Each structure stands twice: as structure tokens, then as C-alpha cells.
């Protein structure tokens, strides 16, 4: 019987060492050499050299003088009752969407209220869909250029800046389709707000 078990055990140990130890270590080391920033989480550093966020995970910017990202449906345990959850936008430890269907009354009411608030903010422009819909992960760090430009009048009023200057600022962090064909043009909200803080005043 041992004669039959020995090859299986040797193979199990060998594959565990190769695929569970050697391969992950090799890929981690290679990624750190070839893509050092990405391997460290695409961290964005502030003026003092400390991380202020990641280019891959959105943040809940809510100030009138900031550009806002997409709504986020992520949650966290309720501190008062761990059996329940409370909204926690952009919670990377609980990535996920709302899982509400298009006819769900709660979703319809939330979108309707968000659209009304945005129309009051900028009645001259149509509301971009990504400002009222959540992403599947709840962590999307990007918005469309149209969503960024829609917010220009509010940010200009809050920061007492010319709208033309903010429109030019939006063009800076705008990324085009990957390889010219993949995805959609997008603006990283963290990068845009950092550029705004560096070039404008609240």
C-alpha cells in the first residue's frame, strides 16, 4: 500500500511547493520589478509622501468644492448591531453592488432623488448616467468626462474659479480608451481632485 501512496504524496508535496510557494513568490518578485507602483497597490502619495489613496479604489468626496465619484453601494457591519450593516461607500473590504433589480422601489426612489438633486445643481445639462448608478464593485475610481464636466458649475461656484479653467483641468487626468479600443474615456476622481487642490483654491 505504501508503494501506491508514496508517488501520490511526493506529487502532492512537489505541486504544493511549486504552485503554492515558488510560483506566487516568483510572480510577486517579478511584478515588483516590472510594475513596482502597481505591485504596491497603485498608491497615490500626498505632498508629505504619505499615501492619500489608491488610483484603483474610489473615495467618498462629498464637499461642494470637490468632484464627486459614482454612488457606491458597499456596506460595513453596524457598530451598534453586528448582525446588521450600514452604508459605507467605497469600503474595499466589502466590495459589491446593491443587487437591486431595475424595478426595485428602493433603487427607483434613490435614483429619482439623485437625478433631482443633480438637475438642481446643473439644470442646463443632462444628468450623466454614471453619476446616479453604482458599479458592480462599488469601488469604481473613475467617472466619464461628461460626468466630470457636469460638475464644473458647482465646483466653480464653491471654489470661486472660472468654469473654463476647470474644464481645462478636467482634460488633464482624462484617459482615453486602452489601446484605442478597450473601455471608455474616463477621469480618475482622486487625480482630478488632487489637480484641483494643487491648481485652485477652495
Helices and strands as residue ranges (DSSP letters): H 2-17, I 18-22, H 23-34, H 36-39, E 43-45, E 51-54, E 75-78, E 81-87, G 92-94, H 105-121, G 129-131, E 142-143, H 145-150, H 152-159, H 163-172, E 174-175, E 186-188, H 189-199
